[in-house]
Amino acid sequence: MKKLFPSAALLLTFLLTGVVNFATAQNIYEWEDYKLQISVPKDFKVKKNTSETFEMKGDGMELIMEIVEEDITLDDLEEATVEGAEEMELDEIDQATSVNSNGLKGFYVEGTKEGSRIMFAGMLDPRTQTNFFIAIVFADDDAQAEKDALKILNSIKRMR
């Protein structure tokens, strides 16, 4: 399989520490080219919003979403997600867990890299057959950030 997450090197520059309190006020942002919405804590700011990449940074967390050029079926998405995490050379990759976020379907794994935890998900919009990967990076020892990352992942939805 081809390299699926071409900006792995860029992602690995997002090795962070800190805490995010997701319970605080949230903002909703849109990845304009794909009409996807994401809810994040109020301190997050958009760093890039292009036809290929959507990046945000908050206090103690960063995320990146990238479109996958090849078509990956839902049946192959679990394997593609694990392979993407392996290409990023994550350590301690957990077993893939399915995620069904507001009509989007996919899988996510968690792993570590140089003291940071990375939640890495492969997602499919069944309506448009669009595939994308999302990576959320936070401190490995930050249990609250892990919960917040899952909330962020589950907040993603397509706009009507």
Backbone bond lengths (Angstrom), bond angles and torsions (degrees), N, CA, C in turn:
res aa  C-N    CA-C-N  psi(-1)  N-CA   C-N-CA  omega(-1)  CA-C   N-CA-C  phi
1 M - - - 1.455 - - 1.525 108.76 -
2 K 1.319 117.19 145.18 1.458 122.63 179.42 1.522 110.16 -66.26
3 K 1.320 114.80 163.42 1.454 118.59 172.23 1.518 107.63 -64.06
4 L 1.318 115.78 126.35 1.445 119.81 -173.08 1.521 113.64 -97.81
5 F 1.296 117.91 -23.25 1.454 121.30 -176.30 1.508 107.88 -122.46
6 P 1.337 117.44 83.22 1.458 121.73 -170.91 1.515 115.12 -64.18
7 S 1.292 119.41 -20.09 1.461 120.37 -177.02 1.520 111.98 -100.77
8 A 1.321 117.36 31.01 1.457 120.03 179.99 1.523 111.10 -56.60
9 A 1.314 117.03 -40.21 1.468 120.11 179.45 1.524 110.09 -63.43
10 L 1.334 116.59 -41.35 1.456 120.30 177.51 1.517 110.29 -63.34
11 L 1.320 116.12 -44.50 1.449 120.24 -179.63 1.510 111.45 -59.00
12 L 1.310 116.92 -41.11 1.457 120.05 -176.38 1.519 112.43 -68.87
13 T 1.317 118.29 -12.15 1.459 120.16 173.59 1.528 111.04 -77.18
14 F 1.326 116.10 -10.06 1.458 121.07 -179.15 1.524 112.32 -90.06
15 L 1.317 118.68 29.02 1.455 121.72 -179.18 1.523 107.71 -72.73
16 L 1.324 114.95 117.52 1.455 120.53 -167.31 1.509 113.40 -126.67
17 T 1.320 114.51 168.45 1.451 121.87 166.68 1.517 107.30 -135.02
18 G 1.334 116.99 161.43 1.452 120.31 177.79 1.503 112.27 129.80
19 V 1.318 114.23 178.57 1.457 121.28 -176.17 1.515 108.98 -128.63
20 V 1.313 116.31 141.41 1.454 121.99 174.57 1.517 107.23 -121.32
21 N 1.289 117.47 134.45 1.452 120.93 176.99 1.517 107.90 -104.73
22 F 1.325 116.14 99.81 1.460 121.68 -176.11 1.521 111.86 -69.04
23 A 1.324 116.60 -20.08 1.457 120.25 -178.29 1.527 111.64 -68.62
24 T 1.335 116.87 -16.85 1.448 119.84 177.65 1.526 109.02 -71.16
25 A 1.306 115.88 178.11 1.461 120.48 -179.28 1.523 110.79 -54.16
26 Q 1.325 115.06 148.84 1.458 120.85 -177.42 1.525 109.99 -121.04
27 N 1.322 114.26 154.92 1.452 121.73 172.91 1.517 108.42 -116.81
28 I 1.306 115.35 150.64 1.454 121.54 176.28 1.523 107.46 -110.48
29 Y 1.336 115.27 128.43 1.455 121.30 178.60 1.515 109.21 -119.68
30 E 1.326 115.26 159.91 1.462 120.79 -179.19 1.523 110.13 -124.52
31 W 1.329 114.68 132.89 1.467 120.90 168.49 1.516 103.95 -85.16
32 E 1.304 115.39 97.70 1.460 123.42 -166.53 1.523 113.74 -55.81
33 D 1.331 118.15 -46.45 1.465 120.65 -175.24 1.524 113.28 -64.91
34 Y 1.326 117.85 -24.62 1.467 120.45 -176.79 1.514 112.53 -116.65
35 K 1.317 116.65 4.56 1.458 121.65 177.68 1.526 111.86 52.30
36 L 1.342 115.05 45.75 1.454 121.48 176.26 1.519 108.52 -108.67
37 Q 1.333 116.24 137.44 1.458 121.97 176.68 1.515 109.19 -108.00
38 I 1.324 115.72 149.12 1.453 121.86 176.97 1.523 108.36 -142.06
39 S 1.331 116.26 136.95 1.466 121.66 176.80 1.518 108.61 -102.26
40 V 1.313 115.34 129.63 1.465 121.93 -178.69 1.523 109.02 -137.53
41 P 1.336 117.09 162.70 1.467 119.24 175.47 1.528 111.24 -57.92
42 K 1.295 114.74 155.64 1.467 121.94 -173.53 1.531 113.76 -59.24
43 D 1.341 117.90 -24.64 1.458 119.69 -177.32 1.527 113.57 -80.46
44 F 1.332 118.96 -5.18 1.464 121.58 179.70 1.522 110.41 -73.26
45 K 1.321 114.70 142.78 1.464 122.13 176.75 1.522 108.62 -130.32
46 V 1.324 116.21 143.15 1.461 121.61 177.29 1.520 108.40 -74.45
47 K 1.325 116.08 129.19 1.467 122.66 176.96 1.522 111.37 -102.54
48 K 1.333 117.35 -28.96 1.461 120.99 -178.79 1.522 108.17 -156.14
49 N 1.335 116.37 136.51 1.455 121.65 179.28 1.529 107.06 -145.06
50 T 1.342 116.01 86.03 1.457 121.79 -177.58 1.522 109.71 -121.09
51 S 1.311 116.55 -177.71 1.460 120.62 179.07 1.527 112.19 -70.88
52 E 1.316 118.19 -12.56 1.467 121.09 -178.87 1.518 113.76 -113.95
53 T 1.336 117.44 -28.37 1.463 121.06 -170.92 1.518 111.56 -140.59
54 F 1.326 115.10 142.56 1.463 122.62 172.60 1.524 106.37 -130.39
55 E 1.341 117.05 118.85 1.461 121.75 -177.55 1.516 109.99 -125.15
56 M 1.333 115.25 143.63 1.455 122.12 176.76 1.521 109.33 -140.06
57 K 1.328 114.61 155.49 1.458 120.16 176.21 1.513 108.63 -136.71
58 G 1.327 114.72 136.39 1.449 121.28 175.55 1.515 109.07 -129.59
59 D 1.302 116.01 -174.65 1.457 121.54 -179.22 1.526 109.20 -73.74
60 G 1.336 116.48 100.67 1.454 120.99 177.86 1.516 114.83 89.50
61 M 1.310 118.58 2.94 1.465 121.97 179.17 1.520 109.82 -144.66
62 E 1.314 114.88 151.09 1.460 121.32 171.11 1.510 107.78 -138.92
63 L 1.324 115.45 154.57 1.457 119.19 175.17 1.509 109.87 -141.53
64 I 1.319 113.30 153.25 1.459 120.43 176.97 1.521 107.41 -141.82
65 M 1.329 115.53 134.68 1.469 121.44 173.46 1.515 106.97 -120.55
66 E 1.335 115.40 136.41 1.454 120.34 178.80 1.517 109.79 -135.34
67 I 1.313 114.92 140.23 1.457 121.70 175.41 1.521 108.87 -72.67
68 V 1.319 115.96 143.38 1.460 122.21 176.11 1.522 106.64 -102.79
69 E 1.314 116.18 124.55 1.466 121.24 -175.66 1.527 113.30 -70.01
70 E 1.327 117.70 -33.99 1.454 118.36 -178.93 1.525 109.88 -86.82
71 D 1.322 115.59 152.46 1.456 120.74 178.31 1.519 109.21 -79.98
72 I 1.307 115.59 126.12 1.457 121.37 177.10 1.520 106.58 -120.73
73 T 1.318 116.34 123.61 1.459 120.00 179.48 1.519 109.38 -75.47
74 L 1.313 115.86 162.94 1.459 120.15 177.38 1.529 110.20 -60.25
75 D 1.330 116.89 -35.06 1.466 120.43 178.56 1.520 112.50 -63.34
76 D 1.326 118.08 -29.49 1.469 122.43 -178.44 1.527 113.57 -99.00
77 L 1.321 117.14 -5.22 1.465 120.34 -172.92 1.525 113.30 -68.53
78 E 1.312 117.87 -35.36 1.464 119.70 178.57 1.527 110.42 -61.15
79 E 1.326 116.82 -48.55 1.462 121.58 179.08 1.529 111.07 -62.66
80 A 1.330 117.10 -41.53 1.465 120.86 -179.87 1.527 111.19 -64.58
81 T 1.321 117.19 -35.50 1.462 120.94 179.00 1.522 110.47 -66.84
82 V 1.318 116.84 -46.20 1.468 120.53 178.23 1.527 109.94 -62.34
83 E 1.333 117.23 -42.78 1.466 120.45 178.93 1.526 111.56 -62.71
84 G 1.325 116.88 -38.66 1.465 120.09 177.15 1.515 111.76 -62.16
85 A 1.335 116.82 -41.95 1.471 120.83 177.93 1.523 110.59 -65.06
86 E 1.327 116.67 -37.95 1.470 120.38 177.88 1.525 110.89 -67.17
87 E 1.327 118.19 -38.29 1.469 121.41 177.54 1.521 111.43 -62.89
88 M 1.320 116.38 -30.82 1.461 120.87 177.11 1.527 111.37 -78.89
89 E 1.323 115.96 -3.11 1.460 123.50 179.81 1.526 112.07 59.00
90 L 1.346 115.51 43.62 1.452 119.86 175.55 1.521 109.29 -74.64
91 D 1.317 116.05 146.23 1.455 122.55 174.49 1.525 108.53 -95.20
92 E 1.313 115.65 157.09 1.471 122.11 173.47 1.525 112.16 52.65
93 I 1.301 118.12 49.34 1.465 121.63 -179.57 1.521 109.30 -70.27
94 D 1.322 116.07 123.51 1.461 121.85 178.38 1.521 110.45 -73.27
95 Q 1.324 115.57 166.86 1.455 121.27 174.43 1.534 108.59 -66.44
96 A 1.319 116.07 144.08 1.466 120.75 -179.51 1.534 110.39 -65.05
97 T 1.322 114.49 140.25 1.457 122.48 178.34 1.519 107.68 -120.79
98 S 1.328 116.53 135.87 1.466 118.50 179.84 1.523 109.75 -74.54
99 V 1.313 114.25 150.53 1.453 121.33 176.97 1.527 107.29 -137.23
100 N 1.308 115.25 137.26 1.456 122.19 178.10 1.520 105.62 -129.64
101 S 1.315 116.45 98.83 1.459 122.06 -171.46 1.523 110.57 -112.45
102 N 1.311 115.41 99.10 1.463 120.41 172.40 1.530 112.98 53.21
103 G 1.325 116.92 45.48 1.460 121.29 178.86 1.511 114.17 94.48
104 L 1.337 118.12 -15.92 1.458 121.98 174.68 1.524 107.56 -88.24
105 K 1.315 116.13 146.13 1.459 120.30 -179.13 1.512 109.19 -124.49
106 G 1.333 116.25 150.79 1.444 118.72 178.25 1.504 113.15 174.74
107 F 1.338 113.75 -162.33 1.451 123.11 -178.87 1.517 108.62 -141.93
108 Y 1.347 115.19 152.09 1.455 118.47 173.44 1.522 110.14 -135.77
109 V 1.314 114.60 154.03 1.458 122.87 173.51 1.517 107.08 -130.95
110 E 1.319 115.29 162.55 1.452 120.53 172.98 1.512 108.46 -124.96
111 G 1.308 115.92 145.58 1.448 122.46 176.61 1.511 109.39 -153.61
112 T 1.319 115.49 178.40 1.457 119.90 -179.15 1.520 110.32 -123.95
113 K 1.313 114.50 156.13 1.460 121.69 176.51 1.525 107.08 -155.07
114 E 1.315 116.39 115.95 1.463 122.40 174.83 1.525 113.75 49.19
115 G 1.327 116.84 47.94 1.457 121.78 176.07 1.513 115.49 85.25
116 S 1.310 118.11 -1.57 1.459 121.08 178.03 1.515 109.62 -112.31
117 R 1.316 115.81 147.99 1.452 122.25 174.11 1.519 106.56 -98.02
118 I 1.317 115.40 140.48 1.464 120.71 178.73 1.516 108.69 -126.76
119 M 1.323 115.84 121.80 1.459 122.18 171.34 1.523 105.56 -93.24
120 F 1.309 116.61 119.65 1.455 122.24 -174.08 1.520 108.89 -122.48
121 A 1.331 116.61 124.02 1.471 120.87 -175.64 1.519 111.09 -127.98
122 G 1.304 115.32 142.58 1.455 123.50 169.65 1.512 107.79 -106.19
123 M 1.314 117.41 126.33 1.463 121.40 -174.64 1.528 110.31 -125.71
124 L 1.322 114.86 153.41 1.458 123.34 178.22 1.520 108.34 -133.25
125 D 1.317 115.07 131.24 1.461 120.83 170.46 1.529 105.48 -94.58
126 P 1.344 118.76 101.48 1.465 120.93 -175.42 1.530 113.60 -60.42
127 R 1.315 116.22 -26.43 1.468 119.82 -178.53 1.523 111.57 -68.58
128 T 1.337 116.82 -42.16 1.462 120.80 -176.66 1.529 112.75 -107.57
129 Q 1.334 116.32 -4.26 1.470 122.37 -176.44 1.523 111.65 58.67
130 T 1.323 117.14 32.55 1.457 123.29 177.66 1.524 108.93 -92.22
131 N 1.334 116.00 130.59 1.461 122.20 175.97 1.514 109.76 -106.20
132 F 1.338 116.13 142.44 1.455 120.16 172.22 1.519 109.37 -149.80
133 F 1.318 114.71 156.52 1.453 121.84 174.08 1.514 108.36 -110.62
134 I 1.325 115.74 147.27 1.457 121.61 174.27 1.521 107.84 -131.14
135 A 1.311 115.54 136.94 1.459 121.75 175.26 1.520 107.96 -125.68
136 I 1.325 115.19 132.19 1.460 121.41 177.08 1.523 106.41 -120.72
137 V 1.326 116.06 124.94 1.466 122.53 -173.51 1.525 109.26 -113.63
138 F 1.345 115.66 134.94 1.460 121.05 179.01 1.527 108.35 -156.68
139 A 1.323 117.67 171.88 1.463 121.97 -178.88 1.522 110.08 -64.12
140 D 1.326 116.50 137.52 1.462 121.84 -176.20 1.519 112.44 -61.83
141 D 1.310 117.90 -31.66 1.466 120.72 -176.31 1.528 113.14 -95.21
142 D 1.314 117.90 15.41 1.461 122.62 -176.11 1.532 110.22 -102.42
143 A 1.339 116.16 90.47 1.465 121.14 -177.24 1.531 111.67 -63.02
144 Q 1.322 118.03 -36.63 1.465 120.32 179.43 1.522 110.86 -66.28
145 A 1.329 117.06 -40.36 1.463 120.08 179.12 1.520 110.80 -63.55
146 E 1.322 117.19 -34.92 1.462 120.01 177.39 1.529 110.74 -62.47
147 K 1.324 116.56 -43.45 1.474 120.81 176.70 1.525 110.52 -63.36
148 D 1.331 116.00 -42.41 1.461 120.71 179.84 1.526 111.16 -64.06
149 A 1.335 116.79 -39.44 1.468 120.38 179.59 1.525 110.29 -61.82
150 L 1.319 117.25 -40.31 1.462 120.20 178.48 1.530 110.72 -66.61
151 K 1.322 116.89 -37.22 1.473 120.30 176.28 1.530 110.57 -63.90
152 I 1.332 116.40 -41.45 1.462 120.41 178.01 1.523 109.87 -61.50
153 L 1.336 115.92 -48.06 1.465 120.82 179.85 1.527 110.87 -58.05
154 N 1.312 116.72 -42.79 1.465 120.41 -179.15 1.526 113.40 -76.03
155 S 1.329 117.34 -10.20 1.471 120.02 179.32 1.528 112.68 -84.53
156 I 1.322 117.73 -15.77 1.460 120.57 -175.04 1.531 109.54 -66.16
157 K 1.315 115.01 131.33 1.458 119.31 177.50 1.517 109.75 -149.35
158 R 1.293 115.12 155.04 1.470 118.74 175.97 1.526 107.33 -85.21
159 M 1.324 112.83 148.48 1.461 118.89 177.39 1.512 108.73 -85.92
160 R 1.253 116.60 156.05 1.469 120.67 -178.89 1.494 111.42 -76.95
